[in-house]
């Protein structure tokens, strides 16, 4: 009987792990090729993992809510039946086993591992997948092995996962206390004094928890648990701030020509192309032209290396009905006309609101645009969408008195004005590059031809 590993798929270049939300199939269930076996969650997007073959699900290696690194086996599928032999035990054949006829479960010897080392502790290299009723994920066991945490020590950590399982966050929190208690004999009361000395060394998810004092609540305070997406956004934002020193520049732009042009052609555009045209595709067109002029804004950083991206993939922040944000990406935006950009913007925005985006549609961005003017805000200081190095915010368009240069001299006139702001990573984007790029986007918008044809 052949066995095939079901692998945690890679959902994008920056996605290194995914969370198992739900097992649709259970051990012993028949599965068809391309049939959904489980549901997973990556950064902001839920997805289904199909079976690569037809057969029987004989082993589930991770439980719901476990975080698994991409490329790791998450289940085993037998392709030639023999359900009775395989379904008898959820942990039937280890990777080295080639037949499923053995009636004794292969991993069973791991169960007695904890009892023998009573005098000397069992180190992480010998930690089994489970201890009693407690399951340890490979990620947790790997961390334990690197930090020389014994099984007894691991069993003593309070878990916040399902059924009390120890999560990555739990073990990292424990390590913070453990490493500080070794050199400093007194209780962790001294922690607040030591923390500011090396904030960069702390995991992103731990910084707020350490620095925020315990809160006391009464009947007038409602406690709201963060949902999964909000937790992901929070971690992503904190990580971005810890990774990139942010600088923000601003310009004010006269977009009167754009407003007049859109008002003139929007009905014709809808009739001809079946799409409503917004300002977003026009902004993206100007951004793309400016990136061609300043290609070093279209980069990412890897260690001490700069990766210059030849593709121009523009992310557009979209608000969801839940209040959360998601950033679908228009791939190769420089290959699209205003009509093509309009269709791409509308399609991605509509499917984002209905939670129908595919995982690869929120990956691979090289620059992001967020429209804070949608909420009536005149400007904003957006946080960089890692691993990019810049993000632009477009403010609300408002009528304002402005000085207009004419052949008769300077005149005061009512114009459609807006602010653009650019946050950029000061490790690799200095003020000259960031400011020049932002000004160039503004110049392209101000030079928009009001007589432009569709």
C-alpha positions in Angstrom: 0.0 0.0 0.0 1.5 3.3 -1.1 1.3 6.3 1.2 1.3 9.9 0.2 2.1 12.9 2.4 -0.3 15.8 2.3 2.0 18.9 2.5 1.2 22.3 4.0 1.1 24.3 0.8 3.2 27.5 0.3 0.6 30.3 -0.2 3.0 33.1 -1.1 6.6 34.2 -0.9 6.2 35.8 2.5 4.0 33.2 4.1 6.0 30.8 6.2 3.3 29.1 8.2 -0.5 28.6 8.3 -3.0 27.7 11.0 -5.2 24.7 10.7 -8.8 25.8 11.1 -10.8 22.6 10.5 -10.3 19.1 9.4 -13.1 18.4 6.8 -12.0 14.7 6.6 -11.1 12.5 9.6 -8.9 9.4 9.9 -10.5 6.5 8.0 -12.5 8.7 5.6 -12.2 8.2 1.8 -11.0 11.2 -0.2 -11.0 11.8 -3.9 -8.3 13.7 -5.8 -8.8 17.4 -5.5 -11.4 16.9 -2.7 -11.0 19.3 0.3 -9.3 17.6 3.3 -8.9 20.6 5.6 -9.3 24.4 5.9 -6.3 26.6 6.7 -5.7 30.2 7.4 -2.8 32.2 6.2 -2.2 35.9 6.6 -5.8 37.3 6.4 -7.1 34.7 4.0 -8.8 31.3 4.6 -8.2 28.6 2.1 -9.0 24.9 1.5 -6.3 22.2 1.0 -7.3 19.5 -1.5 -6.1 16.0 -1.7 -3.4 15.3 -4.3 -4.6 11.7 -4.7 -7.6 9.4 -4.2 -7.4 7.1 -1.2 -8.0 6.9 2.6 -6.9 9.4 5.2 -4.8 7.2 7.6 -3.0 9.8 9.7 -3.5 13.4 10.9 -0.3 14.9 12.1 -1.6 18.2 13.4 -4.7 19.3 15.2 -7.1 22.2 14.7 -5.6 25.6 15.7 -2.0 24.3 15.3 0.4 26.6 13.4 2.4 24.6 10.9 5.3 25.7 8.7 4.8 25.5 5.0 6.3 22.4 3.3 5.7 20.1 6.3 3.6 17.0 6.1 0.2 17.5 7.8 -1.5 14.2 7.0 -0.9 10.8 5.3 -3.2 9.4 2.6 -3.1 5.7 1.6 -3.7 5.3 -2.1 -4.7 1.6 -2.2 -7.5 1.2 0.3 -6.9 -1.1 3.3 -9.0 1.2 5.5 -9.4 -1.3 8.3 -5.7 -1.6 8.9 -5.0 2.1 8.6 -7.9 3.5 10.4 -7.3 1.4 13.4 -4.8 3.9 14.8 -4.5 7.6 13.9 -0.7 7.4 14.1 -0.1 4.3 11.9 3.0 4.5 9.8 5.9 6.8 10.4 7.5 8.2 7.3 9.9 5.2 7.0 7.1 2.6 7.0 6.3 1.2 3.6 3.3 -1.1 4.3 0.2 -0.6 6.4 -0.4 -4.3 7.3 1.4 -4.1 10.7 -1.1 -4.3 13.5 1.2 -2.6 16.0 1.3 1.2 15.7 4.8 2.4 14.7 4.9 5.5 17.0 3.8 3.5 20.0 7.4 3.2 21.4 7.3 7.0 21.9 4.7 6.7 24.6 7.0 5.0 27.2 9.7 7.6 26.5 8.6 10.0 29.3 8.6 7.4 32.2 12.1 6.0 32.0 14.0 9.3 32.6 13.0 9.9 36.1 16.4 10.6 37.6 17.6 12.6 34.6 15.3 14.8 32.6 14.2 14.0 29.0 15.6 16.6 26.7 13.8 18.1 23.7 15.4 15.7 21.2 13.4 12.9 22.9 10.1 14.8 23.3 7.3 12.8 21.7 4.4 14.3 19.8 2.2 13.9 22.9 2.6 13.5 26.6 -0.4 11.9 28.2 -3.4 13.8 26.8 -1.3 16.8 25.7 -0.2 17.3 22.0 3.0 19.1 21.1 3.4 20.5 17.6 6.6 20.2 15.7 7.2 23.9 15.9 6.9 23.8 19.7 9.2 20.7 19.9 11.8 22.4 17.7 11.9 25.5 19.9 12.1 23.3 23.0 15.0 21.4 21.4 16.9 24.6 20.6 16.4 26.0 24.1 17.1 22.7 25.9 13.7 22.5 27.5 13.1 19.1 29.1 9.8 17.2 28.7 9.0 17.8 32.4 9.6 21.5 32.0 7.4 21.6 28.8 4.6 19.8 30.7 4.7 22.5 33.3 4.0 25.3 30.8 0.4 26.6 30.8 -1.0 26.3 27.3 -3.5 28.7 25.7 -4.3 26.6 22.7 -7.2 24.2 22.2 -7.5 21.7 25.0 -4.6 23.4 26.8 -2.1 22.8 24.1 1.2 24.8 24.3 1.4 27.2 21.3 4.4 29.0 19.9 3.3 32.2 21.8 3.2 30.2 25.1 6.7 28.8 24.8 8.2 32.1 23.7 6.5 33.8 26.7 7.9 31.1 28.9 11.4 31.6 27.5 11.3 35.3 28.2 10.7 34.5 31.9 13.1 31.6 31.9 16.0 33.4 30.4 15.7 36.3 32.7 15.4 34.2 35.8 18.7 32.4 35.2 21.0 35.4 35.4 18.8 37.4 37.7 18.1 35.5 40.9 15.3 37.8 42.2 11.8 37.3 40.9 10.8 38.7 37.5 9.9 42.0 39.3 13.0 43.4 37.7 11.6 42.6 34.3 10.3 46.1 33.5 13.8 47.6 34.2 15.5 45.1 31.9 13.0 45.1 29.0 13.9 48.5 27.5 17.5 47.5 27.2 16.9 45.2 24.3 13.4 45.7 22.8 14.5 44.6 19.4 15.3 41.1 20.7 11.8 40.5 21.9 9.3 38.6 19.7 6.8 41.0 18.1 3.9 39.2 19.7 5.4 39.6 23.2 6.2 43.3 23.3 2.8 44.6 24.0 2.1 41.9 26.6 5.2 42.8 28.6 4.9 46.6 28.5 1.2 46.8 29.1 0.2 46.8 32.8 -2.6 44.5 34.0 -6.0 46.0 33.5 -8.7 46.0 36.2 -12.2 46.0 34.9 -15.6 46.6 36.4 -19.2 46.3 35.2 -18.8 49.3 32.9 -16.1 47.7 30.8 -16.8 45.2 28.0 -14.0 42.7 27.2 -13.9 41.8 23.5 -11.7 39.0 22.3 -9.7 39.7 19.2 -10.8 37.5 16.2 -8.1 35.6 14.3 -7.8 38.3 11.5 -7.4 41.1 14.0 -4.6 39.2 15.8 -2.8 38.7 12.5 -3.2 42.4 11.6 -1.9 43.4 15.1 1.2 41.1 14.8 1.8 42.3 11.2 1.7 46.0 12.2 3.9 45.6 15.3 6.4 43.6 13.3 6.5 46.2 10.6 7.2 49.0 13.1 10.0 46.9 14.7 11.5 46.1 11.3 11.4 49.4 9.5 12.2 52.9 10.8 9.3 54.8 9.4 9.5 58.3 7.8 6.4 60.0 6.3 6.5 62.8 3.7 3.5 64.8 2.5 2.5 66.8 -0.7 -0.7 68.7 -1.5 -1.9 68.1 -5.1 -4.4 69.9 -7.3 -6.6 67.2 -8.9 -9.2 69.4 -10.4 -8.5 68.1 -13.9 -9.0 64.5 -12.7 -12.3 65.3 -10.9 -13.7 67.2 -13.9 -12.6 64.4 -16.4 -14.2 61.7 -14.2 -17.4 63.6 -13.8 -17.6 64.0 -17.6 -16.9 60.4 -18.7 -18.2 58.3 -15.8 -21.6 57.6 -17.4 -20.1 56.8 -20.8 -17.5 54.6 -19.1 -20.2 52.6 -17.3 -22.2 52.1 -20.5 -19.1 51.1 -22.5 -17.3 48.9 -20.1 -19.9 47.9 -17.5 -17.7 49.3 -14.7 -17.9 52.3 -12.4 -14.6 54.2 -12.5 -13.2 55.6 -9.2 -10.2 57.6 -8.5 -8.2 54.6 -7.4 -7.1 53.3 -10.9 -6.0 56.9 -11.8 -3.9 57.1 -8.6 -2.4 53.7 -9.4 -1.5 54.7 -13.0 0.4 57.7 -11.6 2.2 55.6 -9.0 3.2 53.1 -11.7 4.7 55.9 -13.8 6.6 57.3 -10.9 8.0 53.8 -10.0 9.4 53.6 -13.5 11.1 56.9 -12.8 12.3 55.8 -9.3 12.7 52.0 -9.4 14.5 51.9 -6.1 11.1 52.5 -4.4 10.0 49.1 -5.7 12.3 47.0 -3.6 12.5 44.8 -0.4 15.2 44.1 2.1 16.7 40.7 3.0 19.4 41.0 5.6 21.9 43.4 4.2 20.8 42.9 0.6 18.4 45.0 -1.4 16.0 43.0 -3.7 14.9 45.2 -6.7 11.6 43.9 -8.1 11.2 44.0 -11.8 7.4 43.4 -11.6 5.3 46.3 -10.4 2.5 44.7 -8.2 0.3 47.3 -6.5 -1.5 46.4 -3.3 -4.7 48.3 -2.6 -6.0 48.4 1.0 -9.7 47.5 1.2 -11.9 47.7 4.2 -14.0 44.6 5.1 -17.6 44.7 6.5 -16.0 43.4 9.8 -13.9 46.6 10.0 -10.7 44.7 9.3 -8.4 45.5 6.4 -7.1 43.3 3.6 -4.7 44.2 0.8 -5.4 42.4 -2.5 -2.7 42.9 -5.2 -2.9 44.0 -8.8 -0.1 42.0 -10.5 1.9 43.7 -13.3 -0.1 46.9 -12.9 2.2 48.6 -15.4 0.8 46.4 -18.1 -2.8 47.6 -17.6 -4.6 50.6 -19.1 -7.0 52.7 -17.0 -9.8 50.5 -18.1 -7.9 47.3 -17.1 -6.9 48.9 -13.8 -10.6 49.8 -13.2 -11.7 46.3 -13.8 -9.0 44.9 -11.6 -9.7 47.3 -8.7 -13.5 46.7 -8.8 -13.1 42.9 -9.1 -10.6 42.6 -6.2 -12.6 45.0 -4.0 -15.9 43.2 -4.5 -14.4 39.8 -3.9 -12.5 41.1 -0.8 -15.8 42.2 0.7 -17.4 38.8 0.0 -14.3 36.9 1.4 -13.7 35.2 -2.0 -10.1 36.2 -2.6 -7.5 33.5 -3.3 -4.4 33.4 -1.2 -2.1 34.3 -4.1 -4.2 37.5 -4.7 -2.9 39.1 -1.5 0.7 38.1 -2.0 3.6 39.4 -4.0 2.9 43.1 -3.6 5.8 45.5 -4.2 4.0 48.8 -3.3 0.8 49.6 -1.5 -1.9 52.4 -1.9 -4.4 53.1 0.8 -7.2 55.6 0.4 -7.9 57.2 3.7 -10.0 59.8 2.0 -12.7 57.1 1.8 -13.3 57.7 5.5 -13.3 61.5 5.1 -9.7 61.8 6.4 -7.5 64.5 4.7 -4.2 62.7 5.4 -2.7 59.7 7.2 0.6 58.1 8.3 0.2 54.5 7.0 2.3 51.6 8.2 4.5 49.8 5.7 3.1 46.5 4.4 6.1 44.2 4.9 8.3 43.2 3.1 7.7 46.3 0.9 9.5 49.5 1.7 6.9 52.2 1.0 3.1 52.8 1.2 1.1 55.8 0.0 -2.1 57.2 1.5 -4.5 59.3 -0.6 -6.5 61.8 1.5 -10.0 63.2 0.8 -10.5 65.5 -2.2 -11.9 68.8 -1.0 -12.7 72.1 -2.6 -10.3 74.8 -1.4 -9.2 78.3 -2.4 -5.8 78.0 -4.1 -3.4 80.2 -6.1 -3.5 79.5 -9.8 -0.8 80.7 -12.2 -2.3 82.1 -15.4 -0.9 84.2 -18.3 -2.5 87.2 -16.5 -0.7 86.5 -13.3 -1.5 84.7 -10.1 -5.3 84.3 -9.3 -7.3 82.9 -6.5 -9.6 80.1 -7.5 -11.6 77.2 -6.0 -9.8 74.0 -6.8 -10.1 70.3 -6.0 -7.2 69.6 -3.6 -5.9 66.5 -1.8 -3.0 65.4 0.3 -0.8 62.5 -0.5 1.5 61.0 2.2 4.2 58.4 1.8 5.6 56.3 4.6 8.9 54.7 3.7 11.6 52.5 5.2 14.5 54.8 6.1 17.0 51.9 6.2 17.0 51.9 2.4 14.8 54.9 1.3 16.3 58.3 2.2 14.5 61.6 2.2 15.6 62.5 -1.3 14.3 59.3 -2.9 11.1 59.2 -0.8 10.3 62.9 -1.3 11.2 62.9 -5.0 9.0 59.9 -5.7 6.0 61.4 -3.8 6.4 64.7 -5.6 6.6 62.9 -9.0 3.3 61.1 -8.3 1.7 64.5 -7.5 3.2 66.0 -10.7 1.6 63.2 -12.8 -1.8 63.7 -11.2 -1.7 67.5 -11.7 -0.6 67.1 -15.3 -3.6 64.8 -16.1 -5.2 65.7 -19.4 -8.8 66.7 -18.9 -9.5 66.1 -22.6 -8.2 62.5 -22.4 -10.2 60.0 -24.5 -11.3 56.6 -23.2 
